[in-house]
Amino acid sequence: MRKKGNTLEFARERRDEIVAAIRAEGACADRFDLLLACRRAVARQASRFWVSEERAARVVSALSKGCGAIEGMDGAKRRMYEEIWRRVEALRPGREGEPLVSLVREVVYEPAPEHYVSAVTAMNMYYGHLRSTKAMRSNG
């Protein structure tokens, strides 16, 4: 679980990528339906897994040991860690001496099949982006 007060070092990059996906989905529609655009955007391929290498390595290590590291996680987060773990396990043959952290790092920077956030979270990111853009314009 994420610690209270902890922020993702790449939160802005993730938000910008999701906002761009929402806008692209909206551009394809006759009428802009934000919730529908968000649903479609989060289902799009992401440029990477939006999780830190350290956190992913801790969870993958626990999963490899059979610990219940993902119990209690929401569906999207659980799917993300399961996909990372599956990919790490696929890399292991022939690379047994390589540290787990190295394998996880490789996987985390690969394209992800989806953004692993809910449509509501994406909508909040979109509104946050609009607020920050509006604030920058009023200060500029």
ABEGO torsion letter per residue (X at the ends): XBBBGBBBAAAAAAAAAAAAAAAAAAAABABBBAAAAAAAAAABBBABBBBBAAAAAAAAAAAAAGBBAABGBBAAAAAAAAAAAAAAAAAABGAAABBAAAAAAAAAABBBABAGBBAAAAAAAAAAAAAAAAAAAAAX
